[in-house]
Amino acid sequence: MARRLEAAVMVVIVVNVLVLMLDSVADVHRQHGRLLYTLEWMFTALFTAEYLLRLWLLRRPWQYARSFFGVVDLLSILPVFLALLLPGLHVLADVRLLRLLRLFRILQLPVYLEETRHLRHALARARRKILVFIGVMVLLIMLLGTVIFLVEGPGNGFSSIPVGVYWAAVTMSTTGYGDLTPQTGLGRLITGCAILLGYGIIAFPTGIMGAELFAGAVQGHPPAHDSCRCACHGTRPPSTATGAPQAGEH
């Protein structure tokens, strides 16, 4: 019953987020604004009742209120009432999108607990490798940004080293917005090398996480030991020959 109720809450959250997204479209708001406003207040009343019900039923309501999901639940309903009391705070209404974070509660369902634990342990084991990778990436981006600034200069749009760093980050991530384009031959050569380097670097985090997940899976499922007792385990196997004399026989 609790699992079905949690699944129903997830569906309501998704529908509520879709309503908020549609309300931000000018044409949809102009045609169906009143309906969307009514639906939003219905969702807000439902989430408020759920939040108060959790506080009432839980043995330690203050612990839930201070938890991550408790804060998310409060922030997802509080801006609506603040905007009603103080119209100048209507800009905070977009904070209601925090309700989407509540979908992460699905990771607390028993069917996903084992997979969540493996992923968490893999991230914990790989954290130093990932931090080293991020540090190397930052150094490369700063180096390439400085080099492209010296090569291209302000005349080609690279007005400062931070602008060059921005270009390096966009180029190495293979995003390539195209708002900054080197004009010199050397600058284009550097750009090509940066793109190839970016493609090569993308595989590093995937390999790190894949190796850690595989290691965690192997550790979680140790190979089954053979139950036989033979000479390799330090004991003599029983004789299977029918004609072999046993100890004490003549």
MODELLER restraints for C-alpha pairs under 7 A, 6 or more apart:
rsr = mdl.restraints
at = mdl.atoms
rsr.add(forms.Gaussian(group=physical.xy_distance, feature=features.Distance(at['CA:10:A'], at['CA:103:A']), mean=6.06, stdev=0.5))
rsr.add(forms.Gaussian(group=physical.xy_distance, feature=features.Distance(at['CA:13:A'], at['CA:99:A']), mean=6.44, stdev=0.5))
rsr.add(forms.Gaussian(group=physical.xy_distance, feature=features.Distance(at['CA:13:A'], at['CA:100:A']), mean=6.48, stdev=0.5))
rsr.add(forms.Gaussian(group=physical.xy_distance, feature=features.Distance(at['CA:16:A'], at['CA:43:A']), mean=6.65, stdev=0.5))
rsr.add(forms.Gaussian(group=physical.xy_distance, feature=features.Distance(at['CA:17:A'], at['CA:97:A']), mean=6.38, stdev=0.5))
rsr.add(forms.Gaussian(group=physical.xy_distance, feature=features.Distance(at['CA:17:A'], at['CA:100:A']), mean=6.87, stdev=0.5))
rsr.add(forms.Gaussian(group=physical.xy_distance, feature=features.Distance(at['CA:19:A'], at['CA:36:A']), mean=6.51, stdev=0.5))
rsr.add(forms.Gaussian(group=physical.xy_distance, feature=features.Distance(at['CA:22:A'], at['CA:28:A']), mean=6.41, stdev=0.5))
rsr.add(forms.Gaussian(group=physical.xy_distance, feature=features.Distance(at['CA:23:A'], at['CA:29:A']), mean=5.09, stdev=0.5))
rsr.add(forms.Gaussian(group=physical.xy_distance, feature=features.Distance(at['CA:23:A'], at['CA:33:A']), mean=6.91, stdev=0.5))
rsr.add(forms.Gaussian(group=physical.xy_distance, feature=features.Distance(at['CA:23:A'], at['CA:36:A']), mean=6.59, stdev=0.5))
rsr.add(forms.Gaussian(group=physical.xy_distance, feature=features.Distance(at['CA:44:A'], at['CA:77:A']), mean=6.13, stdev=0.5))
rsr.add(forms.Gaussian(group=physical.xy_distance, feature=features.Distance(at['CA:48:A'], at['CA:77:A']), mean=6.56, stdev=0.5))
rsr.add(forms.Gaussian(group=physical.xy_distance, feature=features.Distance(at['CA:51:A'], at['CA:73:A']), mean=6.77, stdev=0.5))
rsr.add(forms.Gaussian(group=physical.xy_distance, feature=features.Distance(at['CA:55:A'], at['CA:61:A']), mean=4.76, stdev=0.5))
rsr.add(forms.Gaussian(group=physical.xy_distance, feature=features.Distance(at['CA:64:A'], at['CA:70:A']), mean=5.42, stdev=0.5))
rsr.add(forms.Gaussian(group=physical.xy_distance, feature=features.Distance(at['CA:65:A'], at['CA:71:A']), mean=6.18, stdev=0.5))
rsr.add(forms.Gaussian(group=physical.xy_distance, feature=features.Distance(at['CA:69:A'], at['CA:102:A']), mean=6.73, stdev=0.5))
rsr.add(forms.Gaussian(group=physical.xy_distance, feature=features.Distance(at['CA:72:A'], at['CA:98:A']), mean=6.40, stdev=0.5))
rsr.add(forms.Gaussian(group=physical.xy_distance, feature=features.Distance(at['CA:72:A'], at['CA:99:A']), mean=6.92, stdev=0.5))
rsr.add(forms.Gaussian(group=physical.xy_distance, feature=features.Distance(at['CA:73:A'], at['CA:99:A']), mean=6.90, stdev=0.5))
rsr.add(forms.Gaussian(group=physical.xy_distance, feature=features.Distance(at['CA:76:A'], at['CA:95:A']), mean=6.35, stdev=0.5))
rsr.add(forms.Gaussian(group=physical.xy_distance, feature=features.Distance(at['CA:76:A'], at['CA:96:A']), mean=4.46, stdev=0.5))
rsr.add(forms.Gaussian(group=physical.xy_distance, feature=features.Distance(at['CA:76:A'], at['CA:98:A']), mean=5.66, stdev=0.5))
rsr.add(forms.Gaussian(group=physical.xy_distance, feature=features.Distance(at['CA:76:A'], at['CA:99:A']), mean=5.50, stdev=0.5))
rsr.add(forms.Gaussian(group=physical.xy_distance, feature=features.Distance(at['CA:77:A'], at['CA:96:A']), mean=6.64, stdev=0.5))
rsr.add(forms.Gaussian(group=physical.xy_distance, feature=features.Distance(at['CA:79:A'], at['CA:92:A']), mean=5.66, stdev=0.5))
rsr.add(forms.Gaussian(group=physical.xy_distance, feature=features.Distance(at['CA:79:A'], at['CA:93:A']), mean=5.43, stdev=0.5))
rsr.add(forms.Gaussian(group=physical.xy_distance, feature=features.Distance(at['CA:79:A'], at['CA:95:A']), mean=6.87, stdev=0.5))
rsr.add(forms.Gaussian(group=physical.xy_distance, feature=features.Distance(at['CA:80:A'], at['CA:93:A']), mean=5.95, stdev=0.5))
rsr.add(forms.Gaussian(group=physical.xy_distance, feature=features.Distance(at['CA:82:A'], at['CA:89:A']), mean=6.66, stdev=0.5))
rsr.add(forms.Gaussian(group=physical.xy_distance, feature=features.Distance(at['CA:83:A'], at['CA:89:A']), mean=4.95, stdev=0.5))
rsr.add(forms.Gaussian(group=physical.xy_distance, feature=features.Distance(at['CA:83:A'], at['CA:90:A']), mean=4.65, stdev=0.5))
rsr.add(forms.Gaussian(group=physical.xy_distance, feature=features.Distance(at['CA:107:A'], at['CA:113:A']), mean=6.56, stdev=0.5))
rsr.add(forms.Gaussian(group=physical.xy_distance, feature=features.Distance(at['CA:107:A'], at['CA:116:A']), mean=6.66, stdev=0.5))
rsr.add(forms.Gaussian(group=physical.xy_distance, feature=features.Distance(at['CA:118:A'], at['CA:213:A']), mean=6.87, stdev=0.5))
rsr.add(forms.Gaussian(group=physical.xy_distance, feature=features.Distance(at['CA:118:A'], at['CA:216:A']), mean=6.55, stdev=0.5))
rsr.add(forms.Gaussian(group=physical.xy_distance, feature=features.Distance(at['CA:119:A'], at['CA:213:A']), mean=6.91, stdev=0.5))
rsr.add(forms.Gaussian(group=physical.xy_distance, feature=features.Distance(at['CA:122:A'], at['CA:209:A']), mean=6.68, stdev=0.5))
rsr.add(forms.Gaussian(group=physical.xy_distance, feature=features.Distance(at['CA:122:A'], at['CA:212:A']), mean=5.13, stdev=0.5))
rsr.add(forms.Gaussian(group=physical.xy_distance, feature=features.Distance(at['CA:122:A'], at['CA:213:A']), mean=5.48, stdev=0.5))
rsr.add(forms.Gaussian(group=physical.xy_distance, feature=features.Distance(at['CA:122:A'], at['CA:216:A']), mean=6.76, stdev=0.5))
rsr.add(forms.Gaussian(group=physical.xy_distance, feature=features.Distance(at['CA:126:A'], at['CA:208:A']), mean=6.85, stdev=0.5))
rsr.add(forms.Gaussian(group=physical.xy_distance, feature=features.Distance(at['CA:126:A'], at['CA:209:A']), mean=6.88, stdev=0.5))
rsr.add(forms.Gaussian(group=physical.xy_distance, feature=features.Distance(at['CA:126:A'], at['CA:212:A']), mean=6.74, stdev=0.5))
rsr.add(forms.Gaussian(group=physical.xy_distance, feature=features.Distance(at['CA:130:A'], at['CA:205:A']), mean=6.91, stdev=0.5))
rsr.add(forms.Gaussian(group=physical.xy_distance, feature=features.Distance(at['CA:141:A'], at['CA:165:A']), mean=5.90, stdev=0.5))
rsr.add(forms.Gaussian(group=physical.xy_distance, feature=features.Distance(at['CA:141:A'], at['CA:168:A']), mean=5.35, stdev=0.5))
rsr.add(forms.Gaussian(group=physical.xy_distance, feature=features.Distance(at['CA:141:A'], at['CA:169:A']), mean=5.87, stdev=0.5))
rsr.add(forms.Gaussian(group=physical.xy_distance, feature=features.Distance(at['CA:142:A'], at['CA:165:A']), mean=5.46, stdev=0.5))
rsr.add(forms.Gaussian(group=physical.xy_distance, feature=features.Distance(at['CA:144:A'], at['CA:165:A']), mean=7.00, stdev=0.5))
rsr.add(forms.Gaussian(group=physical.xy_distance, feature=features.Distance(at['CA:144:A'], at['CA:168:A']), mean=5.97, stdev=0.5))
rsr.add(forms.Gaussian(group=physical.xy_distance, feature=features.Distance(at['CA:145:A'], at['CA:161:A']), mean=6.09, stdev=0.5))
rsr.add(forms.Gaussian(group=physical.xy_distance, feature=features.Distance(at['CA:145:A'], at['CA:164:A']), mean=3.97, stdev=0.5))
rsr.add(forms.Gaussian(group=physical.xy_distance, feature=features.Distance(at['CA:145:A'], at['CA:165:A']), mean=3.96, stdev=0.5))
rsr.add(forms.Gaussian(group=physical.xy_distance, feature=features.Distance(at['CA:145:A'], at['CA:167:A']), mean=6.75, stdev=0.5))
rsr.add(forms.Gaussian(group=physical.xy_distance, feature=features.Distance(at['CA:145:A'], at['CA:168:A']), mean=5.38, stdev=0.5))
rsr.add(forms.Gaussian(group=physical.xy_distance, feature=features.Distance(at['CA:146:A'], at['CA:161:A']), mean=5.48, stdev=0.5))
rsr.add(forms.Gaussian(group=physical.xy_distance, feature=features.Distance(at['CA:146:A'], at['CA:164:A']), mean=6.24, stdev=0.5))
rsr.add(forms.Gaussian(group=physical.xy_distance, feature=features.Distance(at['CA:146:A'], at['CA:165:A']), mean=6.96, stdev=0.5))
rsr.add(forms.Gaussian(group=physical.xy_distance, feature=features.Distance(at['CA:148:A'], at['CA:164:A']), mean=6.14, stdev=0.5))
rsr.add(forms.Gaussian(group=physical.xy_distance, feature=features.Distance(at['CA:148:A'], at['CA:187:A']), mean=6.37, stdev=0.5))
rsr.add(forms.Gaussian(group=physical.xy_distance, feature=features.Distance(at['CA:149:A'], at['CA:158:A']), mean=5.70, stdev=0.5))
rsr.add(forms.Gaussian(group=physical.xy_distance, feature=features.Distance(at['CA:149:A'], at['CA:160:A']), mean=6.62, stdev=0.5))
rsr.add(forms.Gaussian(group=physical.xy_distance, feature=features.Distance(at['CA:149:A'], at['CA:161:A']), mean=5.86, stdev=0.5))
rsr.add(forms.Gaussian(group=physical.xy_distance, feature=features.Distance(at['CA:149:A'], at['CA:164:A']), mean=5.55, stdev=0.5))
rsr.add(forms.Gaussian(group=physical.xy_distance, feature=features.Distance(at['CA:151:A'], at['CA:187:A']), mean=6.28, stdev=0.5))
rsr.add(forms.Gaussian(group=physical.xy_distance, feature=features.Distance(at['CA:152:A'], at['CA:158:A']), mean=6.49, stdev=0.5))
rsr.add(forms.Gaussian(group=physical.xy_distance, feature=features.Distance(at['CA:152:A'], at['CA:182:A']), mean=6.52, stdev=0.5))
rsr.add(forms.Gaussian(group=physical.xy_distance, feature=features.Distance(at['CA:152:A'], at['CA:184:A']), mean=6.81, stdev=0.5))
rsr.add(forms.Gaussian(group=physical.xy_distance, feature=features.Distance(at['CA:152:A'], at['CA:187:A']), mean=6.47, stdev=0.5))
rsr.add(forms.Gaussian(group=physical.xy_distance, feature=features.Distance(at['CA:153:A'], at['CA:159:A']), mean=6.39, stdev=0.5))
rsr.add(forms.Gaussian(group=physical.xy_distance, feature=features.Distance(at['CA:156:A'], at['CA:182:A']), mean=6.83, stdev=0.5))
rsr.add(forms.Gaussian(group=physical.xy_distance, feature=features.Distance(at['CA:156:A'], at['CA:183:A']), mean=6.60, stdev=0.5))
rsr.add(forms.Gaussian(group=physical.xy_distance, feature=features.Distance(at['CA:157:A'], at['CA:180:A']), mean=6.62, stdev=0.5))
rsr.add(forms.Gaussian(group=physical.xy_distance, feature=features.Distance(at['CA:158:A'], at['CA:164:A']), mean=5.97, stdev=0.5))
rsr.add(forms.Gaussian(group=physical.xy_distance, feature=features.Distance(at['CA:167:A'], at['CA:180:A']), mean=6.62, stdev=0.5))
rsr.add(forms.Gaussian(group=physical.xy_distance, feature=features.Distance(at['CA:170:A'], at['CA:176:A']), mean=5.58, stdev=0.5))
rsr.add(forms.Gaussian(group=physical.xy_distance, feature=features.Distance(at['CA:171:A'], at['CA:194:A']), mean=6.58, stdev=0.5))
rsr.add(forms.Gaussian(group=physical.xy_distance, feature=features.Distance(at['CA:171:A'], at['CA:195:A']), mean=5.95, stdev=0.5))
rsr.add(forms.Gaussian(group=physical.xy_distance, feature=features.Distance(at['CA:172:A'], at['CA:194:A']), mean=5.59, stdev=0.5))
rsr.add(forms.Gaussian(group=physical.xy_distance, feature=features.Distance(at['CA:172:A'], at['CA:195:A']), mean=5.34, stdev=0.5))
rsr.add(forms.Gaussian(group=physical.xy_distance, feature=features.Distance(at['CA:172:A'], at['CA:197:A']), mean=6.84, stdev=0.5))
rsr.add(forms.Gaussian(group=physical.xy_distance, feature=features.Distance(at['CA:172:A'], at['CA:198:A']), mean=4.24, stdev=0.5))
rsr.add(forms.Gaussian(group=physical.xy_distance, feature=features.Distance(at['CA:173:A'], at['CA:198:A']), mean=5.82, stdev=0.5))
rsr.add(forms.Gaussian(group=physical.xy_distance, feature=features.Distance(at['CA:174:A'], at['CA:195:A']), mean=6.20, stdev=0.5))
rsr.add(forms.Gaussian(group=physical.xy_distance, feature=features.Distance(at['CA:174:A'], at['CA:198:A']), mean=6.52, stdev=0.5))
rsr.add(forms.Gaussian(group=physical.xy_distance, feature=features.Distance(at['CA:182:A'], at['CA:188:A']), mean=5.69, stdev=0.5))
rsr.add(forms.Gaussian(group=physical.xy_distance, feature=features.Distance(at['CA:229:A'], at['CA:235:A']), mean=6.22, stdev=0.5))
rsr.add(forms.Gaussian(group=physical.xy_distance, feature=features.Distance(at['CA:229:A'], at['CA:237:A']), mean=6.39, stdev=0.5))
rsr.add(forms.Gaussian(group=physical.xy_distance, feature=features.Distance(at['CA:230:A'], at['CA:236:A']), mean=5.49, stdev=0.5))
rsr.add(forms.Gaussian(group=physical.xy_distance, feature=features.Distance(at['CA:230:A'], at['CA:237:A']), mean=4.63, stdev=0.5))
rsr.add(forms.Gaussian(group=physical.xy_distance, feature=features.Distance(at['CA:231:A'], at['CA:237:A']), mean=6.22, stdev=0.5))
